[in-house]
Structure formats: C-alpha cells, structure tokens
C-alpha cells in the first residue's frame, strides 16, 4: 500500500473522533438479526446485508465504508496497520499527548526473526493485539489489521525485506503459526468464556510479491513468472500456513500478477488454491459466537473469511496490468475471482457499471459483504461490551513495564555478532571514553524502520552509552549515502581522543522501503571510506578497539572482515525498535550476550550483477547463481544463520542411539487419511504428519564466565533425493535455548514433520522422496544423523490444477 499515505495519516492527530460501535440496544439496528448473538456470524451478517440496497452495497465495497445510516450501521475504516506495534494508518489515530499518544514499538520482523525464538514472537503478538484492542475501545482504531507481511525475503535488494522475518519459507511458516494466534487471540482454541477474536490479522501479499520499483519494473504492473515447483516450495508455503494452519481471518492479494494474471483477479489463486486447497473459506475456530442460522445450517456451510486487495491494487488491475476489456470489467473480474474488499475507491466507482453490463452479479457482491461483516461478528463488534473481556482493555494495558521489557528483550535477542577478533567484545561494564561515530549513532525513529507508530521514547546508541555512564563524544562524520567527506576530520579527532571507537551506520528507510528497492547492496556513500580512516586511528593505537554496528538489512561487509580486516568487531542489529540503542549497548558492554543468527544470506556486492531482480527462479541457471541459501552457488560474505557468541558451545544429538537409520514411506504415511484430510486447523494434513523427534544437548563449554542463549538449528543437507538440482541444505527445525550457564547444559527437542523433508516436483506436488538423507546440527555441522527412506515416493499435497493454461509450470 502507498507508504506516502501512511507516513502522514493521522499519526500525530491532535484528537480523534470516537469510532462508533453499532447500537444493538436501541434504534433501527436493534431489530435486525445481526444483533442476535445466538446466531452464527454468517447468519447475523446475512441478515444485515440483506437490508442493503444495491447502491449501499456498492458504497460499502471500499475500505472507507460509509455504513448504512438508515439501518443504524456506522461507518467503518477497514485499513489499520500493526506490523511491529500499533502503527500510523488511515484507521489508527494517536492522541497529541497523554493517554493513547503512543504504543510499544517492537523491532522490525527481520530483527525479531534473527532471534529464532517462537515463544518470543507469540509474546510480542499478544502485546500488539492487547494494545490495539485498547485503542479500539476508545475509538482510536478499528479491528482489522493489514499485518503480517509474509512474503519470503528472496532478493536482498527488496525494499520491504525489513518487514519479513527471513528468506526461508519454512522458518516464515513457523513464525506465522505463533504470530497469528497471538494477534487474533488464540486461534482455534477460543474458549467458551471468550469466543471472540481479538483482532483480524491479514496475511499479505498473496502471492509472489517482492519487487517495489527496480529499474523501472514497478510492482503495480509487474508479472512474476514463477514455476509451479517454486510456488509450492517457496512462494506459497507461508500462505498455506497462514490460511490452513494459523487460522488467519483475512488475506491481502498483491499488486503484481503471477504468470500473467493479476493476483486480485485470479480465481486460481483466490479460489482454487486459497479457498479450496487451503480451506480458507471458513474459520477453524469451533467456539465462535452463536452457532446456527435460521435454516439450521452451521457457519461451516458458508465462507466467512475474506480477501482484501492491497490498496489501489484493483485499480492497478486495469490501469497497470490492462487486464479486462474495461474498467468495469476489471472491477468485475476481481470480485468474481474472490476479492472481497477494495482497499481503494475503484469498486465504488465502477461496480455499478459492471452490474449494469452483467459482468458480475449482486450475489457476488452480497457474499463479499457478508464475509466481512461475519468477521466483525466474530470480533464482537455488534455485541454488548459487558460480556467481552477484550472490551475491558484500556490505557492501563498500553506500553506497560512488561511490554517495554519485552521490546528490549526482542531487540537483544535479534542482534547478531558477525565478527569478534581477539574477543574484542564485550567491552566490559567499566565506563570509558567512547567516540560514537556514524550517521546512525544518534538515530531514534530510524531504528523503527517502516510501518511504525509513535513510541513513548526511542533510545539511540549515544543515549544508551550515556545512560551506562560512559563519556561519549558523538560525531556524524558522514551521511548515509552522501558524497561529502567534510565531517571526516571531526570524526578522526574524536576517535583519537577516545578509548573505544564505535561506528554506527548502514542503511535506513532512505535507502530501502516500500516503493524503494536498491540497485546495489554495498555500503552506500562514504561510509566505508570513513571506516578506513577510523581503522588507521586504530592501527596507530593497537589497543584501541574499533567496533562497527550495522543497522538496516544486509549490505556487503566483506571489506571490513576479509584478510586482516579493518574492524575488530562487527554487529548487525537491523531495525531494533524503541529500545534499539539500549539493546546494542547492552550487547557491546556484555550486559547481555549475543545469540542471534542471520535470518538471511549476506551476499557479495557482485550478486546484483549476476541475476536480475525480476528473475523469480530460485534454482541456479543461465543468468542466475541461485537465490537464497538453499540454491546460491557462490561464496557468501556471511551465510544464512551465521552468528557468534561470547562463549563457546557444543551441540550433539542426545538421542543418537535411538535414531533409526532406515524408514519406509509406507510406514511413515500409514496413519495418514489421504482421502479425509482436514478440516483446516486440525493438523490432519499429510505434510504435518510426524517424522521423528530429535533431542539435542547444548553445552556451554566456554572458559569465560558468560551465560548465554544458543539457537539450535537443524538442516537437511544436500542429498540426492528428489529432482535435480538439489538444494545446498534446508532448515527443518530450530529452537532457542535460554540462559545456558558456564559448564551447564540445556536440552532442546525438535519435532520434525514429513513436510519439512519433502520437496516439490515440476508439477507443484509436495513429495516425500525415497533416498539417503543427512541431517546436520548448526551451520558448521556439529553433529550428523544419516538415514535412508525407502519405498515409493508419496505425494503429500497437490497444487491445484491450472486454469485454461494460466499459472502453469514455466521454464
């Protein structure tokens, strides 16, 4: 959605008009069955929408729905944002001061992804949804949020990589499975005491979306050509988890086309895959408000989850993709395909003409509205506040001390130590004189990244050093991307006078953001030149450490660490949020120990010359060295999941003697009911069937007195199973062990599924392949498990068949 709007929309509003809840106690709405809480959400919404005129249905087809005043249905804005905290957006209004003037601002998902800590993500989601509900209860936000962004981070040039947790589709799927229940309030396990959803989360951008505006290829008209194999293994995998396993209540179709069809007008994506294959039609919750409609049918008989377009994406179907014979035809195609809401005004302007020309039907429009208002019934929007625990949340539940502590913890856990020569770090707690140099040393809001809300305060690195009692000299030295070196002399002077040099730089939203891809992944501007000068100061005074803290997503840091190297220590912090500066300094001083792992590959700068960003093929080929850690055949600067510690660890399989060496596909799939899979959320899907449980012993073997976390990572390495080419390795399990003391051990259990080992074939089927497998612990293979799967290959999931030659397998 257009970021220009988000930056300005009512973020700093002096006041907010209370957003009305429907009045089911008196007035015209009270006599409508939408107010009957004993009915199913579908029946209630059907009764409401049945009273709309055609003109009223069209008027309410966009995100700024005017409601129907004659029925007592208030206006409603469907567009809210909460990527890493309640954020500025059309439906969110912060007060100018006092109560509801701020909310907790967590790190961006790319930094939280580096923590590899799923319970942490669930806790963050719980806080975000609690604060959003509190804002809603005083009319400062709606209940539908356009979050999370779950497109895998395929290409380092993508401007929105900061919004997603990883380049790995398996990891993103596991992340989603804990995030969505936290946002929505428990998922399928809603209790009878509180059957309501907390929020409606929206999984975006479905699908194949990871280009903003690269060398004239704008997202609004881009056609992503993707093989069915890559769709199955990569581009669709997180969305399957979101719809089928995590119970997300809404989806957002993307700006781009996939194999020639704009996603918001694609019945194959929206109906055949999303609703039919992934079971998106009906909520998985079995404890929803009400239960029966007038005819005795349950809500499961109707589809009550819904799809919104990205904002103005339906307009782009016509204006940019030129799809359809007219504007009215493009509007109709999007509605007929299964989009339920136009985040924009294209439908309100064109659906009347589409109906007059019989390009669509009132029944299709009616169903789209029922789906959306049924979700509002699930949220308790029509019901009395007295019986709803979420309606009792207030300002006292926003930015609490626990929430602030969690924001700091999330930032600390996501920081990655990339290099630490001669144990330069930690610097130790004893205050010294430090020169904090670089364009981001005093940064505050830049630490939040994009899609942010107003935080009570944002701590810079400079401020955090001062709070720790250090004597700080702060010099910018250079800008992020400018050509001027006029600040070098002051920076060098400060470095010479200090005991420690800390450079804080990298990139920010001026280099990467929505609508802004990068053409290069090298450090921009004169930053490396300034670091060279600081390295000269360090070489003149050998005991003076030079530490570089890189913010933003990935840049090529090879010149800083290759050979003798220019810097003693290199730390990546991404976009660490409101407590980012404190988290960085806590790591540098040793208050906390680093244990984060890179959630992406750090490529050499030459990567951008080897493959076009528009090339969606993951596997290596002509003009493509392979993309993501699974397929890249070059030498990385730092590999996916790289991360150092202040101590040493050993990790071994603790149940190695009981791990089998042979499995048969027949035995592994014997309990699967292939003809009776589902329903959604039940876990009864072949790819979710258990394979084995691996136990890992983690030992802190360091000689230093450092207690530290350790991320256990399990990869399936190479192998000759399945179609060639074969991936370098694939993540199949992970967990974070916390606070492992010196000399102590921790036990971690990794349950593995058949789907984690499976790979797609050329037709897009997910297949369990017979062959020899090797599972390895960590990026350096600390322990291995070899086994063989015998028997016939087994298809765990078939990708929906193509329609009329579209969305076909492509070369």
N, C-alpha and C positions, 0 to 999 in steps of 0.2 A: 504494500500500500504506500501511497506517496508520503515519503518522510518529511517533505516540506510542510505538509499539513500538521504532522504530529508534533513537530518542534514548536509550533505556535499555538496549537489548540488548547486554550483554557488551562494551560499548565499553571499559570500564575494568576488565575482568575481571582478577582477581589472578593467575589461572592458567588454562590451557586444557587440556582433555583432548585428547590426540592423536587426530586423526580417522584412523581405520584405513583403509588401502588393502586391497583384497581380497588374500587369500593364495592365489596360484595355484601355489605351490611344494609345499604340503602341505595336509592337511586335506580336508574334503569338497568344496570348490570346485575343487580341482586336477584332479578327474576330469571336470569339466564342460567342454564345448567352448567355453565363454566364455573359457577360458584358452588356447585355440589361436590364437595370433597370426597364423597363416597364413590364417584365415578372414576373411570380410568382417565389418565391425562389425554388420551386420544379422544375419548367421548366428550370430555369437557371442551377441548379445543374445537371439536367438530360443531358442537352446539353454538359456540361463539362465532365461528367463521360463517356458519350457515345464515347468520343475520346480516352479513356484509352484502352490500350491493357490489356489482362488478366494478364500479368506479372506486369503491372503497377498498376492494381487494387490490386493484392496481396501485392505488395511492400508498398502500402499506407493503408494497413489494420491495422497497428500498430500505437501506439501513436507518434512515431518518423517518421512521414510521410515524405518521400523524395520529394514529389511533382512529377511533370512531367515536366522536364526542356524543353523538345522539344515543349510542349504546352505553356510554359511560366508560369506554375503553380509553385509557390515557395514551398519550404519545410515548414513544419509546425509541431510544438510540441503541442499536444493536452492536455498535463498534466500541469496544473497550480493549485496552492493552495491559498486560501484566507479565512481560517476558521474564523479568528478574525482580519483580516488585510492581506494585500498582503504578501505572505509568501514564503520562500525558497522552490523551487521545480524545476523540470527539465526545465520548460518553463519560469521561473522568474529569472531575473538577476539584482542584486543590484550593483550599482557603488561602487567603493572602497571609494570614498569620494565625497563631493559636491552634485550636483543635482542627484536625484534618488538613493542616497545611503541609504535611509531609508524611512519608511512609518509609518502611525499611527498603533500602536499595541493596540487593544482593549482588554478588559478582555476575558477570555475563555467563551464559551457559558454557562457553568454551573454557572458561576458567574453572567452573564447577565440574565440568566433565573431566578435567585433569585430576580431580580428587579420586576418581574411580570408587566412589563411596555412595552406594544406592540409599542407605538409610539417611544420609545427609540430604540427598535430593528430596526424599519424602518429607523431611522436616522443613526444608525450605518451602516446598509447595504448600504444606499445612499453614505456614505463617502467611504466605502471599494470599491464600484464599481467605484466611481469617481477616486480614486487613481489608481485603476487597469487600467482604461482606459488611464489615463495619462502615466503610464508606457508603455502601449501598443503603444501609439502614437509615442514613441521614440524607439520602437523595443525591449523593455525590458520584455515583456510578451506577451503571446497570449491572446485569448479572451474566452477560455473555462476553467472553474474553477471547480475542484473536491470539491465542497462545496455546501450545508452543510451536516454534519453528523446528521441524524435524527432518528437513532435507539434509542428507549426509554432506559433509564438507569435502567434496571431491577435489576441488581445484583451489590452491592457496590464493589465487587472485580474486576469489569471490568476495565482494564487499560485505556480505552478510554472514561470513563464516563465524563471526563473533557470537552470533545468535544461537548457534547449534552446539551440541556437546562434543562432537567428534566427527572424524572422517569415516569411522567404522559403523556399518549398518547394524551389526549385532549389538554393539555397545549402545547405540542410539535406541534400539528396541528395548533393551533392559532399562535404560534411563526412563523411557516413556512409561513403562509398566509400573514405576513407582511415582512418577511425577503426576500423571493424570488422576489417580485416586486421591492424591493429596490436594489437588486443585478442586476436584469435584466433590470431595467429602466422603471417600470410602469406596466408591465403585459399587460392584455387585453385592457387597456385604452391608448395604444400608440396613440399619436396624428398624424394628417396628416402632421404636420410640422416636426415631428421627428418620423418616423415609425420604426426606427431601435431599435434593442435590444442593451442594454448597455454591457451586458456580457451574457454568457450562464452559468447558475447555474446547478449543478449536485447533485441530491438528492441521498445520499448513506447511508447505504449499504443495498441494496434491496435483501433479507429481512432476518429477524431472526438472525441478526449478533450482538453478544455481548460477544464473547469469543475470547481471544487472544491466550493464551498458558497456560491453567490452568491444572496443574498436568498432563502434557503430552498430553492434549487434544488441539491440535493446530488448529487454525482457518482454516488452509488450507485444512484440510480433515474432519472437524467436521460436523456431521449430526445433525441438530437441529430438534428434533421431537416435533412438535407443533400441538395442536388441532386446528381444524377449528374455534372453538369458540374463542380461544386466538388469532388466526390470525386476525379475524375480529375485536375484541375489542381492540387489543393492538399492535401486531407486524406490521400490515399493515396500521393501521389508519393514521399515519403521512405521509405515502407514497401516500395514497389516496388524502390527502390534497395537497401534493406536485404536483402530476400529474394532478389531476382533477380540483382543486380549485385555485392553485397558479401559474399554467402555467409554471412550471419548464421545461426547454428545453431539459434537459438530465437527465438520471438516471445512477447509477452505481450498477451493480449486485455484489454480495458479494462473499467472499471466500467459505463460508460454503454451505452445502446442506440444503434443507428443506424437511423433510420427504423422504429422500433417493435420491433426485435429486439435483445436484449442481445448484445453482441459475443461473449461467451464461449459463447453458444448459437446462433450464427448460421452455418449451413452455407454461406451465400452468401459471407460474408467469409472464413471459415476454409478452406473447400474450394474454392469456385468461383474466388475471386479469389486467395487466398494460395497454395494448393497447385497449382491447375490453371493459372491465368493467370500467376502469378509464379514457378512452378516450385519452390516451397518444399519439395516432397516429399523431394528427395534432395540431399545436399551436392554442391556444384560441384567439390570437390577431386578430382583424378584420381590423387592419390598418397596414398591413405588406407591405413592399416594393413590388411593382408590383401587379399583381392580376391574370392574365390569362396565360395559357400556349398555345402552338401552336395550340392545338386541341380545345381550348376554355374551357377546364376543369379548375376549380379553384384549388388552393393549397389544399383546404379542401378534395379534392379527393385522396390525397396521404398522407402517413405518413411521417412527416418531423421532428419529434422529435426522439431522438436516445438514445441508451444504450451503455455505455462503461463498460468493465469489470473492476473490481479492478485490480491493477497492478500485473500481472502474474497469475491472477485468472483462466484464460483459460488454462494455463499450469497446474495449480493445478487440473483442471477437470480430466486430465489424470494422472498426477504424484502422486496426493494425494488421490483423490476420486476413481481413477481407473475406471472411467466412460467411456464406449465405448470400442470398440474392438481394437483400436489402437490410436496412437497419431493423425493420420489424421481423424479418426472417431470422436474423442473428439473435435477436431477443427471444424469439420463439424456440430456436434450436437449443439455447441454453436452458430454458425452462423445461423443454421436453426431455433433455438429456438427464435432468435430475438435480440441477442447481435450484436451491430454494429461496435464496435471498440475493438481491443485487446490492452489494456494498457500493452504492452509487445511485445515479438517477436515470440510467438508461432504460430500465424496465418501466418506471413510472411514465417515461416519455414515449415508449414505443410498444408497450403491450396492448394498448387499445387498438392500434393499427393491426397488430398481429392477430388479435381476436377477430377483428372485422374481416380479415383476409383468410380466416380459418387455418392459420399457420400453427395455432395451438388451441387449447381448449380451456374453458373456465374451470373444468375439473382439475386440470394440471395445476393451475394457479391456486385453486382451492386447497389442494393437497399440500402445496408448499407452505401455505399459511398455517394449516392445521399442524403440520410437523413442528413449526417454530413455536406456536402457542402451546402445543403439548409440552414442549420442553420448559416453557415458562410455568406450566402447572407443576411439573416435577420440581421446579425451584421454589414452589410455594408462593409464587407472585400473586396469585389470586386469593390466598388463604389468610386467615387472621394471624397476626404476629404472635399471639399468645401461645399458640401450640408449636411454635417453631424455635428450636434452640439457636439457629443461626441468626434469627431476627433479634436476639438479645445481645449480639456483639456490638461493641461501642468503641469510642475513642480510647478507652482504657485498654483495649486489646490491640492497639496500633503502636508500633515502634517500642515495644516493651523492652526491658533489660534483657530478657531471654532472646528476643528477636535480634537485638544488636549483637549479643554474644554469638548468635548463630551466624550472622553476616560476617563477623570476624573469623569465626572458625571455617566457614566456607571459603573465604579468601586464603587463609593459611593453608588449608588442605589442597588448594588448587595451584599453589606456587610450585614451580619445578626448578630444581637445581640442575643446570645443564653442564657446568664445569666448576671444579673446585681444586685448583692446583695447590699442592703443598698444604692442604687443609687451611686455606686462607680463611674460610668461613667455618664456624661462626666467629664474628669479631669479638664476642665476649661482652659482658654487661658493663664493664668499666668504662665510664664516659671518656671520650677523647674529642679531638677536634676533627671534624669531618667536613670535606668540601662536597656538597651535593650539586652536581653539575648536570646540565642537560635540559632539554625543552619540557620535560615532564616531571621534573623534580618537585615543583610546586603545584602540579596539576591536581584538580579536585574533580569537577564534573567530567573531565576527560576519562577518569578512572571508571566511570559508569558505562561507557560505551553508548550504544543507541537504545531506543525504546526504554528510556529511563523516566523515573518520576522524581519528584523533589524529595531529597533526603533531609533529615534534620541537620546533618553535617556530613561532610566528606573529608576524610583525613588524608593529607598529602604526605609524601615521604619526608619532606622537610619538616613538617609539623610533628610527625611521629618521632623523628630524631630529637627534636627539641623537647618533646614530652619525656623522652628517655634520659634527658639530662645532658645530652651532647652539645658541644659548642659547634654550631652549624654556620657555615658560610654557603649561601645559595647563589649560584650563578647560572644563568640560562646557557650562555656560551654560543648557542646556535638555535635556529628554529628547526621544526621537524623536517621540512622539505625545502627550505630556502637555500640560496646560494651564498649568502653573506658569511664572511668569516670574521666580521668586526668584533665579535664577542670572544674570540679565542684567547686574546691576551689576558682578559679578566679571568677567564676560566683557568688558564695555566697559572696565573698568580695565586688564585685561591687554592689550587692543587698543591702548589709548592709550600704553602703555609699550613697545610693540613696534615694530620696523621694518617688519615684514610681518605681515599678518593672514591666516591660513589657516583657513577654516571647513570642517569635515569632518562631513557629515551625510547625510541622505537617508532610506532605509528599510532594514530588515533583516527577519529571519525573524519578528519580532513583528508585522510588517505583511503579509508575503507568504510563503506556504509551502504545503506540502501541507495540504489541508483548509481553507486560508485564502485566499480571494480578497479583493480590495479593492473597496470601493464607490466610492472616489474615487482619482484619480491626481494630486491636488495634493500639495505638500509637507505632511506631517501636522504636527499640534501647533503649537507656537510657533516653529518653525524659521525661517520667513520673517520673522517679527517680529524675531527676534534678528538675522538678517542685515541687516534695515533699520537696526537700531541700530548695527551694525558699519559699515554704509555711511555713517552720519552721522560716525563717527570718521574714516573715510577722507576724507570731503569736507572735514573740518576740517584735515586734513593731506594735501594733494593728492598728495604724493609717496609716501604710504604705500599700497602695493597691497593690495587685498582679493581673495583667491583662494578660490573655493568648489570643493570636491571632493565630488561626489555619489556615494554608494555605493548599492547596490541596483539594481533595474531602473528603468524610466522613471517620472519624475514631471514635471509641467508646470513648467518653469523660465522661462516667458515673462516673468514679472515681474522676473527677475534680469537679463535681457538685452535687453528691449524699450526703445526710446527711448534715453535717456541711459544707462540701465542702472544697476544698483546695484553690480555687481561688475566687476572688471577682467578676470578670467579665470574660466572655468567648465570643469571637468574631470569627465568621467564615468569611473568605474573599476569599476562593477558589484560583483562579488564576486571580488576578485583573489587569494584564496588565501593560502598560508602566507607568501609574500614580498610580499604586497599593499602593506604600508606602505612598504617599501623601493622598490617599483616606482613608487608615487605620488610619493615624494620625488625619486627619480631623474629623473622627468619634470619635476617642478617646478623642479629645480635645473639641468636641461639636461644631466645625465649621459647621459641617453638622450632622443631626440627622439620626440614623439608621431606616430603614423601610423595609429592605429586608426580605424575607421569604425563608426557606429552600426549594429548589426545589426537594429534595429527602428525604427519611427517614434515620434517623441516628439509625442504629440497634445496639444492644449489640454485643460484640465481639463473643459471642457464636453462632450467626446466621450462621457463616461459617461452624459450625459443625452440623447444623440441616438440611442443604439442599446442595446438590451438585450443583456446578455452571452449570453443563450440564443439569440440570433439568429445562426445559423451561416452565413447568406448573406454571401458576400464582396462581391458587387456591390451598388452603391447602389440604394435603393428606398425605399418608404414606411417611415419609422422607421429608416432606415439610411443614413448618409452614405457607406457603403463602408468596407471593412475591409482593412487592410494598405496599404502604399504603392501597390500596384497599382490600388486601387479607391477609396481615400479621396478625396472631392471637396472637402474643407475645406482650411483653411490650417494647416499643421503648425507646431509650435514649432521643431523640427529635423527635416529629412526623413531617411528611411532612407538610410544610407551617408554621412551628413554627418560630416566630420572635418577639422580644420585641422592645420597643420604649423608648425614654427618656421622654415621656409624656404618658397620658392615653387617650384612645379613646372610644367612644361608636358608634356602628353601628346598624341602625334599617331600616326596610323596610319603606320607606316614602310613598309608595302607598299601604300599607297593606289593607286598607279598600276596595280597588278596585280589589284586587287579588281574583280571583274565587276560590271556594272550590271544584268545580267539572268540569271536562272536559269529552268529549266523543271522542273516537278515530275517529268516523265518522266525527265530526265537525273539529277536528284538521287536518284531511287529505283530507277534502272536495275539497280544491283548488289544490291538487297535481295531476298532469297528469302522472300517473304511466306508461302509455304506450308511453310517449313522453318526457322522461327526457333528460336533457342536452340542448344544447351541452356543452362540457367542458368549465368551466369558467362562465357559465350563471347563476349559482346559482339555476337552476331548477332541484334540486335533492331532493327527499323526506327527507333525513336526514338534509338538510339545511333549511327546511321549518320552519317558526317561531312557537314557542310555546307561549311565553309570554315575556313581557319586565318588568324587575324588577328594581325599583328605590330604591336607598339606600342613607340614610343620614348619613354622617360621621361627628362626633362632636369631636373636640379636647377639652377634659374635664380636662386636667392636670392643676395642681396648679403651675407648673413651667412655666417660660416664654420661652417655646420651640415651635417653628414652625416645623412641621414635615409632611412628607408624610405618607400615610396609604394605604396598599393594601387591597382592598375589595375582599373577596373570598366567593364563593357560592358553597356549596356542596349538592348533593343529598345523604341523609343519609340512609344507610341500606335499609330498605324496604323489602316487601315480594313479590315484582313483579318480574316476570321472573323466570328462572330456578334457583334452589338451586345448590350450595351455593350462598348466596347473598353477594355482596361486603360490606365492612365496610362503605364506603362512596365513592362518586365520584365527582371530580371537574366538575362543569357545567358552571361556569362563573367567571370572575375576571377582575379587573381594578385597576389602581393605582391613588389615589387622591394625588395631589401635594400641598405642602406648605400650609397645614391647620394651621392657626394661633391659638394661645390660645384663647379659647372661641368662635371660629368660626366654621362654618360647611361647608361641601362640598357635592355636590350631584353627585352621580355616577349612571349611567344607565347600566344595564346588559341585553342585548338581549339574550334570550335563544332559542335554536333550538330543534327540535324533536330528532335529532341525539344525542344531549348531554344527553338526558334522556334515550335513547334506549340502549339495551344490546343485545349481540349476543346469538343465540341459539346453540345447539350442532352441527348443520349443517353449522354454519357460517353465518346465515342470521342475519342481524341487525333488531331488532324487537322493536316496541313500544308496551310495555306491559300494559294491564289494571292492576290497583291495587292502593294501597294507598301510597302516596309519602310524604316525608318531606324534604324540602329544609332548610338548616341552613346557617347562616352567620358566617364565620370565623371558626377556628379550635375549638373554645370554645362555638359555638352555641349562638351567641349574640342575634339573633332573628330567628324565625322559621316561615315557611309557610307550612301548611298541606293542601293537596288536594288529590282528587281521580280522576283517569282516568277510565272511564267506557267503556264498549263495547268489541269488539273483538280485539285480537292482530293484529297488522298491520306490515307486512314486509316492511321495508324501503329500504333494499338493500339485494340482494342475492349474496353470494360469489360464484364465478364461479365454476361450477361443476368440480370434479376431473377428471383427465385423466387416464384411464387404471389403476385405483387403486392407483395412486400416489397422494400425497398431500391430502390424505383422512383424515377424522376425526380419531384421535388416542386416545387411552385411556391413 
